[in-house]
Amino acid sequence: MGTRVYAGIILLLILGLHSRNLGAEILGKLAIFKLGLTINHIFASVFSGPAVVYIGNRISVNRMVVPSFLWVAACTLLLSVIQTVLHLVPEAYFFHLLFLSFLFSAQSFLEQVLLSRQDVSNYNTSSFIHHTVLIGCTVLLLYYFGWKTENVFFYSFYCAILATILFLIWASRKAFRLREFSFRSKIAFIIFNYGFWVQVNNFVQIMNYRLGLLLLDIYWGKRVTGYFSAAIQLAEAIWIIAKSLATVQYAKIASNKSKEFAVDLTMLMSKASFIFSLAAAIILIAIPESAIGYLLGKDFSHVKQTMIYLMPGILFFSISLIYCHYFSGLGKFFYNSAGSVISLIIIVAISVVTI
């Protein structure tokens, strides 16, 4: 939990640095780029995401390395081209999208290997390294080199990912044996069969969270998108609590065959998640607009109104995330997918009219 809180604080500080120094227009561009990066990562994570934890407890992780990285490379290249051709991501960002997507997926794979071994300590350390390097490079580029463009985000992210990958390679070194690396179609099919449906559900969930950004960009432009993305990032800081609990919950359920244990753990986690998230929401809403304006810059002082509108959904998510990880830990991904699709249908119908 402590590492998640630290990461959340760092991300809020970086949001403040970006908004004060880059402005709403660039913030909007970065919000759309990060959505494209997330889409690439979701489909690449068919082989490098939660499937590694679930299947890694059943077969050797060494058999997953080759099919995972072949899929990540092919998927990242194809989706980067598609998003650029369709102008979802500016052409000038193509290589950043391609390389950052691949590196981010490599980092994710190594993190999932640690979780499959229930090595939560090194998993948390990797998050600490990532966010420490990220803010360090951001401050350096903004105030020492005087950069005032989106390159501040790109190159800070490169440094953070590369530093994290080096640590993860060291931390997970005992899990790998090069002589056992191989490609077997049967293993690849097992990973795909589990990972595909999990990531389809994640893609639909991302559309639930970020469809509004796309519609705002289309109808209202980058500046309004930048304002809204700032409000989202502030409000979603509360999810640190639910995500921290869900990470531990998923690793324990995936490695334990007792359904009774999974149910009891989920009930405990869901209650804890809601109570702590509600307390965090009350604190966040109580922050004066002047303080928010100081953090983000005077142009962003009115995002508090948007945050208040977002709070009910943020709190409901703090519970639903725990239940999603219950079903994922048991390999019952259909329930998560069904819930996500229903949500997306409702959001599309309402967003098109209101936005």
HELIX and SHEET records of a PDB file:
HELIX    1   1 GLY A    2  SER A   48  1                                  47    
HELIX    2   2 ALA A   51  GLY A   56  1                                   6    
HELIX    3   3 ASN A   62  VAL A   85  1                                  24    
HELIX    4   4 GLU A   91  TYR A   93  5                                   3    
HELIX    5   5 PHE A   94  SER A  116  1                                  23    
HELIX    6   6 VAL A  120  VAL A  139  1                                  20    
HELIX    7   7 LEU A  140  TYR A  144  3                                   5    
HELIX    8   8 ASN A  151  ALA A  171  1                                  21    
HELIX    9   9 ARG A  173  ALA A  175  5                                   3    
HELIX   10  10 LEU A  178  GLU A  180  5                                   3    
HELIX   11  11 SER A  185  TRP A  220  1                                  36    
HELIX   12  12 LYS A  222  ALA A  235  1                                  14    
HELIX   13  13 GLU A  236  ILE A  238  5                                   3    
HELIX   14  14 TRP A  239  ALA A  254  1                                  16    
HELIX   15  15 LYS A  259  ALA A  286  1                                  28    
HELIX   16  16 GLU A  289  LEU A  296  1                                   8    
HELIX   17  17 LYS A  298  PHE A  300  5                                   3    
HELIX   18  18 VAL A  303  GLY A  329  1                                  27    
HELIX   19  19 PHE A  333  THR A  354  1                                  22    
END                                                                             
